[in-house]
Amino acid sequence: MSLLLQGGLVVTQDAGRRVLPADVLVEGDRIAAVGESLASADEIIDCRGCAVLPGLINAHQHVANTLLRGIADDVPLEEMLARSFPLDAKFTRRDVQLGALLGCVEMIRSGTTSFQDLFYWEDEVARAVRESGMRGFLSWVTLDESYTTQHGNPVRNAEAFVTKHKGDSLVTPGVGVQGVYAASEETFRAAREVADRHGVRMHIHLSETRKEVYDHVAKTGQRPAEWLEGIGFLHDRLNVAHGVWLTLNEVRLLARRGVSVAHCPVSNMKLASGGVAPVPEMLQAGVAVALGTDSALSNNTADLFAEMKTASLLHKAMRWDAGVLPAQRTLDLVTIDAARALGVSSTLGSIEVGKRADLAVVSLRRPHTTPFYPANVISHLVYSSRGSDVQATIVDGRVLMAGGVLRTVDEGTVIERAQETAKELLGA
């Protein structure tokens, strides 16, 4: 099966960050050619007046929590968790699968082709990934049994999940840890041992709030990143979410160990976590940084276009420097740098021959993106575009959405079922 994206402005995100008026030819699941006036194909998508991008990568999600959207707004993290835990405990496998499917539909509509998730019952999230056609980097969360609503031992659950899904084309399984506030040294070591034995990546929350850091210092005498280094947990297959309360020494420590970071500015701002993650310092130190929306509990949407704009403006405002985190660098955080953060930059994150055909087509023919031309398209994508501008989303050469119509799932049915399920959970 071949696919031709014809007549668009191709934002390659290659090493030269070239923007080209060109066609993109897809053969099977790979990009076969990028150039002018390419041959015909089994399917042609007219991309005139559009930017053709690498599919966006959301580096931190709890996608099943889409069902809990709006239940804990305008409260800090601790109260948000207190409100969500009783509902989370009521989740069935069906609820997790449906919440994940709803989140996948939302992400497909806004040009996201891959996401990294941290949750339990990730096998149900995997079902949603396959049904929707997205790509999921799914980490089964582990924590001490005294803190969890999971059935059985979380570490053994994580290993069973990894064993079941290794080698899947769309699902990349991993091992997660909730964070230092919910997992002992024993749990961290056990989770790491499973990940090492299976050669998979890990994902955790780290230094999200000042309370988390100060409580850990009071308990252990060390900040969380320092403590994790002391127990041998930091390594180059680890991606940490948030990193708001990292010191410069901790940033350098993460860089030395090859740890990557998922920056979640909207979630951190909405929960009033205080402070701003030291992203410019991370980038300067060589840390691979990506953007994540976090869940619908703390962000309400999964629109990476909104996340890009917020990230760039937040750091400009905090540093009194309009040149900090410019548009091109910000776009990198959801494409090629995100792929690097997840260890897949050889296959994802840019439009280059031989890479997987994960692509998004974004209309530039909107009042808020007019006029457009190659010199301003990157700025438009970061500062002007919206998720609703996405016209087509493609994963592994398969068209998941085109012309604003989803092809893989019945969107109306998903929305109707999610609304009914949410009412049942809330007793509304």
C-alpha positions in Angstrom: 0.0 0.0 0.0 1.4 3.4 -1.0 0.4 6.9 0.1 1.3 10.3 -1.4 1.1 13.5 0.6 1.1 16.0 -2.3 1.9 19.6 -2.6 2.6 20.5 1.1 5.2 22.5 2.9 7.3 19.7 4.4 8.8 20.5 7.8 11.4 17.8 7.8 12.9 18.2 11.3 16.1 16.6 9.8 19.6 17.6 10.9 19.3 20.8 8.8 15.8 21.5 9.9 14.8 22.0 6.2 11.4 23.2 5.2 10.6 22.2 1.6 7.8 22.6 -0.8 7.6 18.9 -1.6 5.7 15.7 -1.8 6.1 12.8 0.6 5.8 9.2 -0.7 5.1 6.4 1.7 5.5 2.8 0.8 4.1 0.4 3.4 5.1 1.7 6.9 8.1 3.7 5.7 8.9 7.1 4.1 10.1 6.2 0.6 10.9 9.6 -0.9 10.7 13.3 -0.2 10.8 15.6 -3.3 8.9 17.5 -6.0 6.4 15.9 -8.3 6.7 12.4 -7.0 4.9 9.5 -8.7 1.3 8.5 -8.0 0.2 6.2 -5.2 -2.7 4.0 -4.1 -4.0 7.0 -2.1 -3.2 10.7 -2.5 -3.8 13.4 0.1 -3.9 16.9 -1.2 -1.6 18.9 1.2 -1.7 22.3 -0.6 -1.9 25.1 1.9 -0.7 22.7 4.6 2.4 21.9 6.6 3.4 18.2 6.6 5.1 17.4 10.0 6.5 14.4 11.7 3.8 13.0 13.9 3.9 14.7 17.3 5.0 12.8 20.4 3.4 13.3 23.8 6.0 12.3 26.4 3.8 12.0 29.5 0.2 10.9 29.8 -2.1 8.9 32.0 -4.5 8.5 29.2 -7.2 6.5 30.9 -7.8 9.5 33.2 -9.5 11.2 30.2 -12.7 9.9 31.9 -12.0 12.1 34.9 -11.6 15.3 33.0 -12.9 18.3 34.9 -13.5 16.6 38.3 -10.6 18.4 40.2 -10.0 21.8 38.6 -8.6 24.8 40.5 -7.0 22.7 43.3 -3.4 21.8 44.0 -1.9 18.3 43.3 -2.7 16.9 46.7 -6.4 17.7 46.6 -6.6 16.6 42.9 -5.2 13.2 44.0 -7.6 13.0 46.9 -10.6 13.7 44.6 -9.4 11.2 41.9 -8.3 8.3 44.1 -11.9 7.1 45.0 -12.9 7.1 41.4 -9.6 5.6 40.2 -10.3 2.7 42.7 -13.6 2.1 40.9 -12.1 1.8 37.5 -12.7 -1.5 35.7 -10.7 -2.9 32.8 -13.5 -1.7 30.5 -13.2 1.8 32.0 -9.5 2.0 31.4 -9.8 0.8 27.9 -12.6 3.3 27.1 -10.8 6.2 28.7 -7.6 5.4 26.8 -9.6 5.1 23.6 -11.2 8.5 24.1 -7.7 10.0 24.8 -6.4 8.4 21.6 -9.2 9.9 19.6 -8.4 13.3 21.0 -4.7 12.9 20.2 -5.2 11.7 16.7 -7.4 14.7 16.0 -4.6 17.0 17.1 -1.7 15.4 15.2 -0.2 13.3 18.0 0.9 9.9 16.7 2.8 8.6 19.7 2.5 9.0 23.5 4.2 7.7 26.6 1.9 6.5 29.3 2.2 5.7 33.0 -0.6 3.7 34.5 -1.8 0.3 35.6 -3.8 -2.1 33.5 -1.7 -0.9 30.6 -2.8 -4.0 28.7 -6.2 -2.3 28.3 -4.4 0.9 27.2 -2.6 -1.3 24.6 -5.9 -2.5 23.3 -6.9 1.1 22.8 -3.6 1.9 21.0 -4.1 -1.0 18.6 -7.8 -0.2 18.0 -7.1 3.5 17.3 -3.9 2.8 15.3 -1.7 5.1 17.5 1.8 4.3 18.8 2.1 3.8 22.5 5.1 3.7 24.8 3.3 2.2 27.8 4.9 1.9 31.2 3.1 -0.2 33.8 3.3 1.8 37.0 4.8 0.1 40.1 4.6 1.4 43.7 4.5 -0.1 47.2 1.6 -2.4 47.7 0.4 -0.4 50.6 -0.3 2.6 48.3 -1.8 0.8 45.3 -5.3 -0.1 44.1 -3.8 -2.7 41.7 -4.7 -6.3 42.1 -1.6 -8.4 42.9 2.0 -7.3 43.2 2.7 -4.2 40.9 6.2 -5.3 40.0 5.0 -8.8 38.9 2.2 -7.1 37.1 4.7 -4.9 35.2 6.8 -7.9 34.2 3.8 -9.8 32.9 2.8 -6.8 30.8 6.3 -6.4 29.4 6.6 -10.1 28.6 3.2 -10.1 26.8 3.8 -7.1 24.6 7.5 -7.1 23.7 8.0 -7.0 20.0 4.6 -5.4 19.1 4.8 -2.9 16.2 2.6 -0.3 17.9 3.0 -1.0 21.6 6.4 -0.5 23.3 6.1 -1.9 26.8 8.1 -0.5 29.7 8.3 -0.4 33.5 7.2 2.7 35.5 7.5 3.8 39.1 5.0 6.3 40.6 7.7 8.3 42.5 9.7 8.5 45.6 6.6 9.4 47.6 4.9 6.1 46.9 7.8 3.6 46.3 10.5 2.3 48.6 14.1 1.6 47.7 13.1 -2.1 47.4 10.4 -1.3 44.9 12.7 1.0 42.8 15.4 -1.8 42.8 12.9 -4.5 41.8 11.4 -2.4 39.0 14.9 -1.6 37.7 15.8 -5.3 37.8 12.8 -6.2 35.7 13.5 -3.4 33.1 17.2 -4.4 32.9 16.4 -8.1 32.4 14.0 -7.4 29.6 16.0 -4.5 28.1 13.0 -2.0 28.2 12.7 1.6 29.1 11.5 3.2 32.4 9.3 6.2 33.2 8.7 7.9 36.6 7.6 11.1 38.2 10.5 13.1 39.6 10.6 16.4 41.6 7.2 17.6 40.5 6.4 19.6 43.7 8.4 21.4 46.4 6.5 19.2 49.0 7.7 16.0 47.3 11.3 17.2 47.4 11.2 18.6 51.0 9.4 15.6 52.4 12.0 13.3 50.8 14.9 15.4 52.2 13.3 15.2 55.6 13.0 11.4 55.3 16.4 10.6 53.7 18.6 13.6 53.9 18.8 13.7 50.1 16.9 15.3 47.3 15.0 12.7 45.1 17.4 12.7 42.1 20.4 12.5 44.5 18.8 9.6 46.3 18.0 7.8 43.1 21.6 8.1 42.1 22.7 6.7 45.4 20.6 3.5 44.9 21.9 3.1 41.4 18.6 3.9 39.7 19.5 6.6 37.2 20.4 5.3 33.8 20.1 6.0 30.0 16.8 4.1 29.5 15.0 6.3 32.1 12.7 9.2 31.2 11.4 11.3 34.2 8.3 13.5 34.1 8.2 17.1 35.4 11.6 17.9 37.0 10.3 21.2 38.2 12.3 21.3 41.4 15.6 20.1 40.1 18.8 21.9 41.1 21.6 22.6 38.6 23.6 19.9 40.2 20.8 17.5 39.7 20.4 18.6 36.1 24.1 17.8 35.5 23.6 14.5 37.2 20.8 13.5 34.9 22.9 14.6 31.9 25.8 12.4 33.0 23.5 9.4 33.4 21.7 10.0 30.1 18.3 10.5 31.8 15.7 12.3 29.6 12.9 14.6 30.9 9.3 15.1 29.9 8.5 18.8 30.6 4.8 19.3 31.4 4.3 23.1 31.8 0.5 23.3 31.6 0.0 20.7 34.2 2.6 22.2 36.5 1.1 25.7 36.1 -2.5 24.5 36.6 -1.6 22.6 39.8 0.4 25.6 41.0 3.4 23.5 41.6 5.5 26.6 41.9 8.8 27.3 40.2 9.5 26.5 36.6 11.5 23.4 35.4 15.0 24.5 34.4 14.6 23.5 30.8 17.2 25.9 29.3 19.8 24.5 31.7 18.7 21.0 30.8 19.2 21.7 27.1 22.5 23.4 27.7 23.7 20.4 29.7 22.7 18.0 26.9 19.6 16.4 28.5 17.0 15.2 26.0 13.8 17.1 26.8 10.4 16.4 25.4 6.9 17.9 26.1 4.1 16.1 27.8 0.5 17.2 28.4 0.0 15.0 31.5 -3.5 13.7 32.0 -6.9 15.3 31.6 -7.0 15.6 35.4 -4.3 18.3 35.4 -4.4 19.6 31.8 -7.9 19.0 30.5 -6.7 18.7 26.9 -4.0 16.7 25.1 -3.3 19.4 22.5 0.5 19.5 22.0 0.1 22.7 19.9 -1.2 24.5 23.0 1.6 22.9 25.1 4.3 24.2 22.7 3.0 27.7 22.9 2.7 27.7 26.7 6.2 26.1 27.1 7.9 28.7 25.0 6.1 31.7 26.5 6.5 30.5 30.1 10.3 30.4 29.8 10.5 33.7 28.0 8.4 35.4 30.7 10.4 33.8 33.6 13.8 34.6 32.1 12.9 38.1 30.8 14.4 36.9 27.5 12.4 36.6 24.3 15.0 34.5 22.7 14.8 31.6 25.3 13.2 28.5 23.9 12.5 29.9 20.4 10.0 28.4 18.0 12.3 25.9 16.3 13.7 24.6 19.6 10.1 24.2 20.9 9.0 22.3 17.8 12.0 20.0 18.4 10.6 19.1 21.8 7.6 17.3 20.3 9.3 15.8 17.3 13.0 14.8 17.0 14.0 15.6 20.6 11.0 13.7 21.9 12.0 10.7 19.8 15.5 11.0 21.3 14.1 11.2 24.8 12.2 7.9 24.2 15.2 6.2 22.5 13.7 6.0 19.0 15.3 8.9 17.1 16.6 6.5 14.5 13.0 5.6 13.4 10.8 8.5 14.5 10.8 12.3 14.9 11.7 13.6 11.5 10.6 13.2 7.8 13.5 11.3 6.3 13.7 8.4 3.8 13.7 5.1 5.7 12.0 6.3 8.9 8.6 5.2 10.0 5.7 7.0 8.3 4.3 8.8 11.3 3.0 12.1 9.9 0.6 15.0 10.5 -0.9 17.4 8.0 -1.7 20.8 9.4 -3.8 23.4 7.6 -2.2 26.8 7.3 -5.3 28.2 5.6 -6.9 29.6 8.7 -7.3 33.3 9.7 -4.9 32.7 12.6 -2.2 31.3 10.3 -2.5 33.7 7.4 -0.2 34.8 5.7 2.1 31.8 5.7 5.3 31.0 3.7 8.4 28.9 4.4 10.1 31.7 6.5 7.4 31.9 9.1 5.9 28.4 9.1 7.8 27.2 12.2 6.6 30.2 14.2 3.1 29.7 13.0 3.1 26.1 14.1 4.3 27.0 17.6 2.5 30.3 18.3 -0.5 30.3 16.0 -1.7 26.7 15.2 -4.2 24.7 17.1 -4.8 21.0 17.3 -8.1 21.5 15.4 -6.0 22.6 12.4 -4.8 19.1 11.8 -6.3 17.6 8.6 -4.7 14.2 8.5 -2.8 11.9 10.9 -0.8 8.9 9.8 0.9 6.1 11.7 3.1 3.5 10.1 1.7 4.6 6.7 -1.9 4.0 7.8 -4.2 7.0 7.6 -6.0 7.3 10.9 -7.7 10.5 10.1 -8.1 12.5 6.8 -10.3 15.4 6.0 -11.2 15.6 9.6 -12.8 12.1 9.6 -11.4 9.3 11.8 -11.1 6.0 10.0 -10.1 3.6 12.7 -12.9 4.0 15.3 -16.4 5.3 15.5 -15.7 8.7 17.2 -19.4 9.3 18.0 -19.8 5.9 19.7 -16.6 6.4 21.7 -17.7 9.8 23.0 -21.2 8.5 23.8 -19.9 5.5 25.8 -17.3 7.7 27.6 -20.0 10.1 28.7 -22.2 7.3 30.0 -19.3 5.7 31.8 -18.2 8.9 33.4 -21.7 9.4 34.8 -21.7 6.0 36.3 -18.3 6.6 37.9 -19.5 9.9 39.4 -22.9 8.7 40.3 -24.3 11.6 38.3 
